[in-house]
Amino acid sequence: MNISNQNRITALYCRLSSEDENKGDSESIVHQKEILTRYAKDNGFENVEVFADDGYSGVNFNRPEFQRLLALMEQGRVATLITKDLSRLGRNYIEVGNYTEILFPKWHIRYIAVNDNFDSLNADGNELAPFKNLFNEWFARDTSKKIRTVIQSKAESGKRVGTTTPYGYKRDLKNDGMLVIDEEVADNVRLIFQLCVSGMGPANIAKELKKRQILKPSMYSFFKNGSALTRTDMEDVYGWNCRTVGNILENELYIGNTVNCKTSVVSYKDKRKEPVPKEKQYRFENTHEAIIDKETWNIVQRIRGGKKRVSSAGIINKYSGILYCADCGAKLYFKVRKKGTPKAYSFICSNYSKHLGKELCTRHYIREMALDRIILEEIRKVTAQARTKTTEFAEYIRKQSCSQSQKTLRSMMTELGRMQTRNEELDKIFRRIYEDNILGRISDEQFHSLSDSYMGEQQELKNKMTSLKCSIEQLQAESSNIEKFIAIAKKYTDIQELTPEILHTFIAKIVVHEREEKNVKYTNQQIDIYFTHIGNVI
């Protein structure tokens, strides 16, 4: 497309990043516009159009206004591009050089950087431009490094480094911006957790919030502070989504904890965020007032940890994530007949179900209604004992917990000793085959084959030993929290129904054994019930 010079524009491009804002008004968008407009007028440039990206880094060229300008340049509609200096175009040495030395000449665009005395029509005066571009990139790298250092220091000291105020909180400007509860919406956060405890998943919770016409977080922030995210749908003010709900349910901030550095950027040039492993995050407890109590939090995390799946009949089962096979350790699969009533709901071993038996495991069949009766009866019996015979109950659990822990610990220590013995044997074997190779008793090929095999076994053994040692240390550090269980039991004095809340409050794990007799209506079947905080009460 041929466009006459009279129709081609003079583009004035301004850019300001968050780092540049610290320099004051001299780098502001307004100040840049004034300089460029005056320069264009004084030098006779006509058909002027201004493009401005406010809050965008110079190392990345994926900026909205620059992309709009780029499209016009590719169409041949730009005659001249003017910036305040080379760094306003960008701080990426290679990218800026590509534009100034290859693309702009290709598109017949004159480029001017006012303060750097750069003008593409004056080739003799532009020798220092590559060095200035290199310095601009170094400046961006150095600034990024300094900012990361400051953020790292704040993160390690326990100060929250997040830039946005989380839903349910507001900042106390009189107290160093500390988070305080925003009572206007704190009840909405509590509602989200309560709905999850009652058995709802994030998608259904989002629907319920919309049904109740509760403003989604972005719209609440907009109506309260006048700020809105770029992608906020202003038309659907109650349009909660399951990701937002899920993020709230998984955020430790709501129990008063601060977790810093959960994500990091790839580099100062690539701002994509990547998750940081939990062991490298900075976690601080009780840094601000909690909206959610820890018991509710723990229940929700157990429910969420179960990865609840919707059955083919659209049913989410309350036992998801806590029901296991006694023989193979796999989870039990929730089974619903196509036209079945709740009486027909049942569970079978997922290993058996997936592989159609194949000698991997057996059915371990149990009906949900039967399981409900057993679990409800055990919860009512154990909690009644905890409430009415507190001292005797606590003493019994304490002795039993000690006995179970010692038994498990002895088994783990025996296994660790066996692994250590084998590890020492492998060291001796490796030294022996090394000597045999040196003395010519075995060939190099045989040595490498044997050593690779033994080294692989030893590495696998060391990994297992590390994991087992961690389990032993954890078991040695743990003790049953009887007082906590008793306190919870006293809160629930009249349990009439096995709701998801009751189930996940009191039950941590259920192990189902195979039926004593198969293919008969009535038979004995062992069920091991592990209560929260106190374990298996025999």
ZAVEXVEX-20459 format. One record per atom (N, C-alpha, C): residue in one letter; x, y, z. Coordinates in pm, whole numbers, plus 50000, padded with zeros to 5 digits. Atoms other than C-alpha are relative to their C-alpha. Last residue first. Layout:
REM ZAVEXVEX-20459
AXYZ/...
REM end
This chain:
REM ZAVEXVEX-20459
I500395014250002/I490644509356906/I499094996950119/V500455003149864/V490814547056851/V499474985750000/N500925011449996/N492874552456535/N499654996550144/G499725012250072/G494434587156525/G498924989350016/I499765010949905/I494124613856795/I500224986549931/H499264996649877/H494374647656616/H500294988150091/T499084988750003/T491774639556346/T500595002150140/F500564987149964/F490234605156387/F501065011049989/Y498964991449943/Y491494574556200/Y499415013850024/I500344985850002/I488804548156140/I501075008050073/D499094992749910/D489764512656045/D499735014949986/I499814986050041/I486814493155894/I500905006850103/Q499264991249908/Q486724455255914/Q500175013949939/Q499034992150075/Q483994436555724/Q500665009950095/N499174990949920/N481744408955851/N501005007349910/T498725005849959/T479114394155622/T500765010250083/Y499554995849867/Y475534400055504/Y501284992450036/K500604987249961/K474404399755142/K500545005050132/V501115002749908/V476774373255012/V499505013450051/N501255003650070/N478954375854702/N498904995150094/K500404992650120/K482204376054900/K498694994649946/E500605008950100/E482764364155255/E499495008349884/E499595013649964/E485154381155497/E499444989749902/R501065007249930/R484694414355317/R500464985650028/E500855008550083/E487964431255219/E498954993050087/H499465013450026/H489304458455446/H499034992349910/V501005010650016/V488364495455430/V500684986949963/V499405011250073/V490704522255567/V499014988349999/I500775012349979/I489184555655670/I500604989149912/K499765010950095/K491294587255712/K499144987950038/A498854997150086/A491244621155883/A500164989549891/I499375011650063/I487794620156044/I501125004249905/F499585010549908/F486504644956303/F500784988549935/T499554994549872/T486064678256126/T500614989150087/H498634995050015/H485974662355781/H500525006850125/L499075010350047/L482944640855860/L501435005149999/I499765009249889/I481094667056064/I501064989749962/E499304992649894/E481474693255790/E500354990850116/P498584998550038/P480584668555511/P500805007350108/T499814989950105/T477354660955706/T501475000249959/L498615000050046/L476864628555901/L500145009649881/E499845003450141/E473574636756076/E501475000749961/Q501125008250046/Q472344638856435/Q500214994649860/I499745004050138/I475404652356615/I498924990349955/D501195007150047/D474234670056930/D500154996649852/T500635007749892/T477124682857142/T498824991649953/Y501065007450069/Y479424695356866/Y499334990450099/K500744990650085/K481554722457027/K498814993349933/K500914992249913/K482624699557311/K499205010349921/A501125008749962/A484084675257057/A498985007650084/I500905000650116/I486224703356915/I498774991750034/A500614986750016/A487754710557256/A499025000249884/I501024998449895/I488294673457317/I499285013449986/F501155008350037/F490124669856984/F498875001750101/K500664993550114/K492374699357066/K498774992149958/E500744988349951/E493174685657410/E499245006949887/I501255004349937/I494124652057262/I499155011950042/N500514987649940/N496714665657023/N498624997350061/S501434998050023/S498464632556955/S499525012350075/S500725006149889/S502224636556954/S498545003049979/E501464998949987/E504534643756664/E499504993650130/A500404986549958/A508264650556685/A498515001150027/Q499434997349868/Q509334613956681/Q499555013550054/L500725008349905/L506954607056393/L500495002550141/Q501354994549987/Q508364636456194/Q499194992250105/E499904987449925/E511944625556259/E498635006250024/I499665003449861/I511114590056150/I500065012550086/S501225005649939/S509364602155835/S500244996750146/C500944988849980/C512344624455748/C498734995150068/K499494992249888/K514714594955801/K499095011750032/L500345007349877/L512534573655572/L500485007450123/S501454998949977/S512694599455291/S499604993450130/T500284985949967/T516484602355318/T498535001950033/M499504997949864/M516834564255329/M499725014350046/K500975006249908/K514624560555020/K500415002350145/N501234992050006/N516784585454827/N498954994750098/K499754987749924/K519944567854945/K498785009050001/L499995003449858/L518594534254825/L500205012550086/E501405002249963/E517744548254482/E499874997150149/Q500644986950002/Q521294561954458/Q498534998850040/Q499594992449882/Q522734528654571/Q499345013650005/E500665005749882/E520734508654317/E500335008250124/G501424997150011/G521814531754035/G499234995050121/M500164985849966/M525434530254154/M498535004249992/Y499904998449855/Y525274492154157/Y499815014550044/S501095007149934/S523954490153800/S500025002250150/D501244992650028/D526274516753661/D498824993750073/S499994987949916/S529244500153838/S498735008249977/L500265003349860/L528414466153688/L499895012550087/S501345005849992/S528114478653329/S499634997150145/H500984989350017/H531114501753361/H498584994650013/F499944990949885/F533274473953505/F498935010849991/Q500675006549888/Q532164448653243/Q499965009150122/E501425000950034/E533074472552963/E499204993550113/D500594986749977/D536404481053126/D498504999649974/S499764989950104/S537224444053139/S499365013350037/I501204997750081/I537374422953455/I500295011349902/R500845011849982/R540384406853625/R498685001149925/G500275006750126/G542714433253479/G499144987650011/L499115011650010/L544204444053812/L499754991849874/I498624995150002/I542634478753782/I500984988549977/N499794993450129/N539264463253690/N501435004949986/D499965010550103/D539364438753981/D500255006049863/E498705006649990/E540264467654216/E500154989249892/Y499024989950045/Y537214487554095/Y501404993950002/I499985000550147/I535064456054122/I500955010449943/R499485012850048/R536054452754489/R500084999649847/R498554999749984/R535614489754575/R500634987249943/F499464990550098/F532094488954426/F501525000550009/I500075006150133/I531204457154618/I500645009149896/K498975010350006/K532414472554946/K500064993549861/D498704993249998/D530334504254893/D501144990049986/L499784994650136/L527344482754791/L501325007549992/E499635011250087/E527604463155117/E500325004949859/E498615003249968/E527614495655317/E500504988549912/N499204988950054/N524394506455141/N501494997550025/R499875002250144/R522854472255212/R500865010949936/T499155011850020/T523554476255583/T500244997449852/Q498624995749972/Q522124511655581/Q500994988549981/M499534991850112/M518934499255411/M501455004350020/R499815009050114/R518434471455667/R500565007549880/G498795007849973/G518974496255952/G500314990449885/L498864991150022/L516394519755799/L501314992650022/E499864998350145/E513844491355777/E501195008949967/T499535012850053/T514404482456143/T500265001049850/M498595000949964/M514084519156242/M500624987049948/M499234990850085/M510794522156050/M501504998950028/S500035005550136/S509324491056217/S500855008649906/R499115011650001/R510404503356560/R500094993949861/L498624995049996/L508824537456490/L500994988449996/T499654995050133/T505534521656385/T501455004349994/K500035011450090/K505344501256707/K500435004249859/Q498805008049974/Q506444530956919/Q500094988049905/S498854992750053/S503814553456756/S501284991950018/Q500035000650146/Q501044528056814/Q501245006549940/S499795013850040/S501974523457183/S500064998749847/C498605003249973/C502344560957247/C500334986049951/S499214992750099/S499024568057079/S501474996850016/Q500165006850128/Q497354540957286/Q500865006449893/K499315012949994/K498734554657613/K499954992949865/R498584997249985/R497724590557532/R500814986950001/I499474996250132/I494344580057398/I501505002050008/Y500095011650088/Y493544561657724/Y500645003049863/E498975009449957/E494754590557942/E500044987849908/A498694994450034/A492724616257746/A501114990250037/F499845000350145/F489564594757763/F501415004749959/E499755013950036/E489914589058137/E500274998749850/T498715004349943/T490294626358200/T500354985949958/T498854993250060/T487514637357961/T501334994650052/K498945006649922/K484864612258058/K501355005249953/T500515004049868/T481764631957951/T501064993550089/R500694989449925/R483004652457656/R499714996050144/A499104988649984/A485674629257509/A499365011050084/Q499015003549900/Q483454599057571/Q500955011650027/A500715000549872/A480614615757383/A500964996550113/T500144986249952/T483014624757102/T499255000650132/V498704994849958/V484064588257067/V499885014250053/K499515007349883/K480504574157063/K501305006250052/R500844996749884/R479024600756832/R500534993250126/I499764986049965/I481934597556587/I499205003750125/E498694999049937/E481744559556594/E500315014450041/E500065006349868/E477964559156529/E501335001550073/L500794991449912/L478264584156246/L499964994350142/I499204988149969/I481104564256085/I499245009250097/I498835003649918/I479264531056100/I500755012450047/R500475004349868/R475934544655979/R501164996950093/D500534988449927/D477534564055694/D499584996150142/L498844992649949/L479554533455587/L499555012150081/A499445008049892/A476364513055557/A501185007250064/M500934999049887/M474714540655355/M500504992150120/E499844987249932/E477784543455131/E499095001050122/R501044990350036/R477764506455044/R500175012850081/I500784995849884/I481054487655075/I498985010449955/Y501304993450018/Y483014467354820/Y499385003850133/H500144992249877/H486674459054886/H498695008149999/R500984989150007/R486794448154520/R499975009050123/T501385004850003/T490024427854510/T499055011850016/C500714998249874/C493544438554418/C498604994049985/L499364988749931/L496204436754149/L499355002350135/E499205004249886/E495124401454045/E500725011450071/K498685003750051/K493844414053708/K500994997250113/G499465010949917/G490904429753889/G501424997049962/L500965011150007/L489314450153614/L500524987750075/H499335011150068/H492424472053593/H499134987549994/K499264995750120/K490784505253671/K500534988249920/S500904994350100/S488144491653909/S500725003249870/Y500825010750054/Y490484468854106/Y499125005149885/N499075008850072/N492994496754152/N499234988749933/S499754993950131/S490154520754242/S500984991749917/C498584996450015/C488994497754523/C500265005449859/I499145011550025/I485184498054542/I501435005049981/F498584997650025/F482674522354690/F500684986749969/S499055009149936/S478864523154689/S501435004149966/Y498664994250004/Y475774543554607/Y500964990850076/A499145008050088/A472744520754557/A501425005549992/K499845013449943/K470744533754854/K500984991649920/P498915000249902/P471424569054725/P500224986450066/T500294990649892/T469094560254434/T501194999850095/G500045004149860/G470304543354118/G499645011250095/K501324996049951/K469334551953763/K499854996450148/K500604989650084/K472854552153620/K498665004950054/R500745006050111/R474414532953907/R499235010849925/V501414996550005/V476824553354113/V499374993049880/K500725006250111/K480294541454219/K498515003250010/F501424997849974/F482734561754428/F499214995249879/Y500704993450110/Y486244546954386/Y498505000850031/L501215007050042/L488264538254695/L499225008549901/K501254994049956/K491734552754714/K498834991549951/A500624990750095/A494694529454669/A498725006050059/G499784986049963/G496574514854965/G499395010149906/C499084993950096/C496864480054809/C500265014850028/D499025009250057/D495424459055093/D501005006549905/A499085005049898/A493524482555327/A501134991749940/C500005014750001/C491914502355043/C501054995150099/Y498885007550060/Y491484539255124/Y499804984950012/L500405014049998/L488724565055192/L501034991749923/I499705005649867/I489834600355290/I499714985050010/G498694996649945/G490174618754957/G500324993950134/S498904998550095/S486514619254854/S501295004050072/Y498875008049955/Y484284607955139/Y501235001749912/K499374994049883/K481804636555084/K501224992350049/N500145007849878/N480954624754734/N500805005950115/I498714998849933/I480384649754453/I499874992950134/I500005000149854/I477474638554234/I501435001350051/G499944986149952/G476994648053867/G500045001250151/A501374995749969/A475804613253761/A499975014250056/S500734999150126/S479114606453587/S498565004550021/S500275012850064/S480784614253919/S499245002149870/V501435001850022/V482184648554006/V499784986949927/R500425001250140/R485694646854138/R498494997949992/K501355005250020/K486974659454472/K499615000149852/K500244998150144/K490694664754475/K498654994349960/G500615012050055/G491024650154828/G499745000749851/G498955009750028/G493474677354921/G499464987249941/R499364996150127/R490654702754889/R501074989949960/I500995001750107/I488634684955159/I500645002949865/R500205014550015/R491684681355385/R499014997249887/Q498835005350069/Q492574717855318/Q499904984949983/V500054996450142/V489024728655402/V501184994249924/I501075007950061/I489044709855732/I499965002549850/N499525013850013/N492424724655824/N498964991049934/W498955000550103/W491214760155752/W500454985649976/T500724999150128/T488054755055959/T500984998949884/E500725012650011/E490244743556250/E499224999649868/K499135010550054/K492684772156192/K499284986649985/D499335007349893/D490084799456236/D500714987849941/I500425014049990/I489364821055930/I500764993150113/I501455000250028/I489524859155926/I499444986150023/A500565010350089/A492934860456094/A498505002049980/E501205006449947/E494474892056239/E499404990449897/H501144991050001/H498004899156117/H498774992350049/T499514986550032/T501514884456125/T498885010349998/N500614990049912/N500394852856307/N500555014249977/E501325002149942/E502724829056124/E499595011850087/F500034994249866/F505614837055889/F498574998950054/R501315001449933/R506454817155575/R500105005150144/Y499824994749865/Y509264825855332/Y498635000450068/Q500834988549968/Q509194803855021/Q500295004550144/K499234987850025/K512104781254926/K499195012650023/E498864999649908/E510624749555084/E500875012549980/K500404995849865/K507314756754912/K501195001350095/P500265011449911/P508864754754563/P499745004650143/V498815003149921/V508564788054374/V499694988250091/P500165003449858/P505904790754103/P501334996650066/E499905014449980/E506874808553778/E499844996950149/K499875004849863/K505824843253670/K500044984850005/R500935011049970/R506494856453321/R500274994650140/K500774997749878/K508394889453338/K498974989050028/D501185008550014/D511094879953086/D499215000350130/K500564997950134/K513714907253051/K498694992449981/Y500414986050008/Y514574910553423/Y499435003449862/S498844991150001/S514544872653437/S499505014349991/V498935007450065/V512174842853480/V501305008149998/V499964997750145/V509964860853730/V501224993049943/S498874991750041/S509344846054075/S499955001849850/T499665000550142/T506344831454255/T501245008649974/K500655012150052/K505444822454614/K500244998449850/C499235006150110/C508034848054731/C499394986749956/N499354991850101/N506374856655062/N500734991549896/V499135008650081/V503874837955275/V500555008449886/T499444993350117/T502294858455555/T500944990449929/N498615002650039/N500064839855798/N500405008549880/G499074990949935/G496924852755973/G501454998049965/I499835004849863/I494574823955893/I501085008050071/Y501274999049928/Y493264842255582/Y500054993650139/L500174986449950/L496824848255454/L498755001050088/E499725000049856/E497214810755421/E499825013750064/N499124989049958/N495574813355077/N500155000350152/E498645005349982/E494224779954948/E500965010450056/L500035011849914/L490474787154984/L501404994650030/I500354995749864/I490954822354844/I500074988250096/N498874992549947/N492794809154537/N499745004750143/G498955009549964/G490054783354478/G501215006850061/V500445006949878/V487344810154487/V501084990450048/T499964990149891/T489224831654235/T499634993550132/R498594997649969/R489834801154013/R500155009950115/C499515010349909/C486164790654035/C501475002050036/N499595012250071/N484934823153886/N500674990450098/W498895007249937/W482854850854044/W500394988149913/G499495011950068/G480664870253802/G501244994050063/Y500115010949902/Y478774894054031/Y500624987049946/V499464995649871/V479774926053846/V499974988950105/D500395011049911/D479324910653500/D500575002550139/E501425002950019/E479364941853281/E499504989550100/M500804990149928/M482654956053405/M498514997349989/D501254999150074/D484544924753298/D499055009050079/T501245001249923/T487954931453452/T498785001849911/R500875010250057/R490824925253211/R498674998450075/T500194998350144/T492704957653277/T498974990449944/L499015007150079/L492204955953653/L499675001149852/A500485012250067/A490044982653812/A501134993749921/S498985006750079/S490705010454061/S499454987249941/G499944994450135/G488025034554179/G501044993649913/N498784992150019/N488725026554543/N500125006449863/K499514994149876/K485415012754674/K501175009749977/F501014991449940/F483475006454354/F500505007050126/F500304988850090/F486574993554173/F499005009750064/S498874990649996/S487804972354465/S499725012249913/Y500054993949866/Y484374956054497/Y501115010450013/M501044989750005/M484404950754119/M499835006750137/S499544988950085/S487754932754130/S498975011349995/P498944991849942/P486704911454430/P500425012049916/K498725006950009/K483374898954281/K501125009550045/L499044994550097/L480334917154414/L501284991749997/I498824995049927/I477934894554604/I501015004649897/Q499614986850051/Q474634890754419/Q501075006550088/R500234990849888/R473434861054628/R500375014349967/K501435000649968/K473114840554308/K499655009850111/K500684992250104/K476604851854205/K498505000650028/L499644986049975/L478004839554536/L499315009149898/E500774995649882/E476134806454493/E500275014750031/K501404998450041/K477494801754140/K499155005350115/A500064988150087/A481054808054259/A498575002649955/I499914988449909/I480534782854542/I499905012949919/N501324998149939/N479324757554285/N499995011650098/A500944996150107/A482504761654078/A498615002850058/P499844986150042/P484774761654387/P498995004649895/G498734997350067/G483374728554522/G500065014449953/M500004993650132/M480534726254774/M501425001549947/G499935009650110/G480544700755057/G500025006049861/S501305006550016/S479444719955367/S499964990449881/V500145009949892/V483094727655448/V498704992149983/C499095010950034/C483404744855108/C499894988950104/L500625007250111/L480294765755178/L500874988249958/Q501095008049945/Q481774775355515/Q499314991849892/F499445011449928/F485054786355355/F498904991050054/I499335008550098/I483274808455101/I500574987550068/L501045007450071/L480954822355370/L500624990249900/R500455010649908/R483914832355587/R498944991249933/V498895009749994/V485364851455290/V499604988350090/N500035007150128/N481994868355235/N501104989449993/D501015010649990/D481854876955606/D499874992249870/A499405011449928/A485134895855564/A499014988550013/V500015012150083/V483504917955296/V500584987850071/E501034999350105/E482484949955474/E499894986949922/E501245006249953/E484504940155784/E498885000449895/D501014991450061/D487774947655607/D498644993750028/I501195005950059/I490184930355844/I499075010749946/V501055001049900/V493524947555899/V498744995049929/L501325004950039/L496714943655695/L499064999450121/M500315013549952/M499644965355800/M498584996149962/G500745007450100/G500334995955582/G499654985850040/D499095005450102/D503055008955815/D499294991049899/N499145010249940/N500595014156102/N500794992649892/K499374994449881/K498775046656026/K501004990250062/L498974990550042/L498035035155670/L500735006250118/D500004989749895/D496175004755801/D501155009549971/R498724996049941/R495674984955481/R499815011150103/K499634986650044/K492474966755394/K501285003850072/Y499114991749917/Y491514930255414/Y500115014049942/G500295002649859/G488774907055292/G500845008250095/Y501434998949971/Y490084905454935/Y499744995950145/P500855011750021/P493864908454934/P498555002550042/T500635003149871/T495504942754903/T499034988449981/T501444997949994/T497704942754594/T499484996250138/T500344986250035/T501474948254586/T498505002950010/G501054999250102/G502534916854770/G499575014449975/V499474993450119/V505794920754963/V498985000649887/R500695004750120/R504444913455312/R500485007949879/K500904989650051/K507054920455577/K499364995149870/G501405002649966/G508414889055737/G499035010649956/S500304993949869/S512094899255751/S498554998050041/E499345007749895/E513054875055472/E499685005450139/A500615013349992/A510484890055235/A500594991950114/K501314998549937/K511604925655306/K499354986350021/S499784995949861/S515224916655232/S498695001350075/Q499515011949929/Q514254897554917/Q500195003250148/I501155009049979/I512154927254798/I500424987750080/V500884993549902/V515104951054848/V498824990950033/T499315000549871/T517504927254670/T499145006050110/R500105013749949/R515054922054385/R500654998850137/I501385001849955/I514774959954342/I499814986050059/K500184992549876/K518554963454329/K498604998250057/K499245006949895/K518884935654071/K499815007050134/S500745012149965/S516134950753855/S500684992650114/T501194995649925/T517864984553865/T499184987950046/D499554995749867/D521174968553763/D498825004350088/R499565011849927/R519604949553471/R500385003850145/A501215007749970/A517704980553352/A500364987750083/F500734992649897/F520895001653380/F498754992250041/W499305002349873/W522864975353188/W499275006850115/E500345013649958/E520224976952914/E500684996750133/N501415000149959/N520515014852898/N499564986150046/F500074994449866/F524325012052893/F498564999850051/L499425010049910/L524174988652592/L499945004950145/N500975010949986/N521795012452418/N500504989350095/K501084994949916/K524155041552490/K498934989250021/F499504999949863/F527075021552352/F498945005050098/P499925013849948/P525135013152036/P500484999450145/A501325005849969/A524155050151997/A500094985750049/L500085004049859/L527715063552024/L498694993050036/E499065010749969/E528335063951648/E499864994950143/N500685010649925/N525135083551577/N500944988750044/G500144996349858/G526515117151472/G499424989150087/D498714997149938/D527935105851136/D499885003050148/A499285012249964/A524675088751034/A501305002950074/N498644995249980/N522655121251042/N500874988450048/L499584993250122/L519325111150890/L501455004850009/S499605010050100/S518885085251170/S500395006349867/D500884997550113/D518895113351425/D500464990749887/F500025010650099/F520355107951773/F498985003549892/N499534994450127/N521205138551978/N500114989349892/D498785007250036/D520745117452297/D500605004949868/N498944997149902/N518265142252445/N501314992949970/V499664985949981/V516055142252132/V501205002150091/A499995000349854/A516035106052020/A500565013550045/I499294989549927/I515015108651653/I499864997550150/Y500115001249854/Y514035080751414/Y500885010550066/R498954992149937/R513255086151043/R499814999250152/I500414991749885/I511135058050910/I501225007250054/H499794985950039/H511725043450565/H499475009550108/W501344994050014/W510195009650666/W500075014949962/K500775008150094/K513514991550602/K498635006249973/P499554997050137/P515425020050770/P499204992349895/F500384986250034/F513195015951080/F500525004049861/L501424998650032/L513514977851075/L499615014249961/I500545008750105/I517284973451050/I498565003549962/E499055002650107/E519484997951244/E499444991549886/T499334987950051/T517075015151482/T500874997449879/Y500934989850051/Y514644986051530/Y500755011549933/N500745005850112/N517184957751556/N499055010249939/G499124999950117/G519464979151773/G499304994649877/V499914985950043/V516574985352015/V500885001149876/E501274995950060/E515884947752029/E500055014449948/I500185006950129/I519534937952083/I498735004849931/Y498974996350096/Y520284963652355/Y499754994049862/N499505012850045/N517004959352544/N500945002749883/R498735002549931/R516324991152737/R500534986149969/G499835012849932/G513605004852513/G501354998950065/L500375010150098/L512235033752306/L500124986150062/R501474999950005/R512315055752616/R499494990049896/S500535009149898/S515945044952671/S498484999850002/L500005013850047/L516955060752338/L499374990450101/D498645005450013/D515925095552450/D499904985349958/K499194990849918/K512855118152453/K501474995849997/T500075002949857/T511345098452165/T500895009750075/I499194991749910/I510535108151804/I499784995450144/L500255004149861/L509325085351524/L500945008050088/T498984996749900/T509055099651173/T499564995250138/A498844993950067/A507215089750855/A501155002050097/V499204991549911/V504685065351001/V501225005149923/R500744987849969/R501875050750785/R500755009550092/G499414988750072/G503985024150612/G499345013350030/Q500904996350110/Q501704995550723/Q500555011749918/E499955011050097/E504544980950935/E499135003049877/M498714999450066/M504855014751108/M500114989249892/L500034988750095/L501135015751182/L501315001049923/A500895003950110/A501274980851338/A499935011049895/L499275009550084/L504304991351545/L499164995749880/L499084992250084/L502425021551679/L500744991049902/R500874992650093/R499624999151807/R500845008149903/Q500495009950095/Q502254975651956/Q499065006549898/F498905002650093/F503985005652117/F499564989949894/E499894988750091/E500645016352265/E501144998049900/P501184997750086/P499914982052414/P500155011449899/R500734989249935/R503424973052537/R498855004049909/N501415003550008/N504984939652439/N499175009950081/F500654991750101/F508374955552383/F498524996549981/N501035007850071/N509874942252707/N499275009149903/V499365012250049/V513164955652847/V499024991349921/G499354998150129/G511754990852868/G500634987549945/S498545001250000/S509324982353146/S500565001549860/Y499495011550074/Y505744994953126/Y501525000249994/G499865011549910/G503955017453377/G500514987649932/D499714996149862/D502605043753136/D500054987650088/D500135012049916/D502805035552766/D500455003650141/A499425000249865/A502185067052557/A499704986950072/F500195013849950/F501575072852184/F500694999250136/V499275004149879/V501135108752057/V499614985850039/E500865008549917/E500145117751700/E500834994750116/V499435006249879/V501615146651496/V498954991550072/N500805012349990/N500525154751140/N500474991450119/E501464998750005/E503355180051112/E499324986350013/F500645013050024/F507045182951203/F498485001650011/G500885000750116/G508345218051160/G499404986549970/N499275005350115/N511345216951390/N499104996949882/D498844991650031/D509995239751665/D500734995549873/K500474986950047/K506595222451661/K501165008749954/A500655001950130/A508045187251682/A499565013449941/Y498965003150098/Y510445197651961/Y499384998549861/R499284987650028/R507625214352158/R501074997749893/T500924991250074/T505435183452129/T500715012949961/L500135004850137/L508345160752226/L499085008949917/I498724999050072/I509325180552535/I499824996249852/E499684985750018/E505725185552656/E501275001649918/K500894994650104/K504835148852596/K500325014749972/Q499535005150130/Q507885137652794/Q499155005649886/H498784992650033/H506895160253087/H500554995549864/V500384986150033/V503355146453092/V501225007949955/I500615000250134/I504605110553075/I499665014249956/S501435002750007/S506845117153376/S499515000449855/E500235011250091/E510625114453351/E498514997249978/S499174998450120/S511535148653495/S499794988649900/D500734994450114/D508525146853731/D500835000749871/G500784987749988/G510255123953979/G499395004549869/K499154988650037/K513105099153938/K499245013250008/N499234995649884/N511195072654134/N500875012249970/E500824990849921/E508675070453850/E500765005650120/D499754986350044/D511405055653629/D499225010050083/E498684995849950/E511305023153828/E500295014549965/S500154997449856/S507535019653773/S501345004450059/S500115012349920/S508135023253399/S499875003650146/L499594998449861/L507405053653181/L499794986850072/R500095012049916/R507185054852803/R500505002950140/C499604998049860/C506495082552553/C499864986750075/Y500195011549909/Y506355079752173/Y500575002950138/L499284996349878/L505735109751944/L499754989050103/A500385006849875/A504735096351603/A500895004650113/T498834998849914/T504935119751303/T499594994550137/I500014992249875/I502265107451066/I501405001550059/R499245007249897/R502175097150702/R500155008850123/N500925007849914/N499385112750496/N500724992350109/Q500924990749934/Q501545140450346/Q499064992750096/N499354994349882/N504325115250277/N499085009550076/S499224987950026/S501985096950040/S500585005350129/I500574988749925/I500895061950129/I500895012049978/N499234987750010/N501495033049890/N499285011350071/M500854988150000/M500005000050000/M500895012450000/
REM end
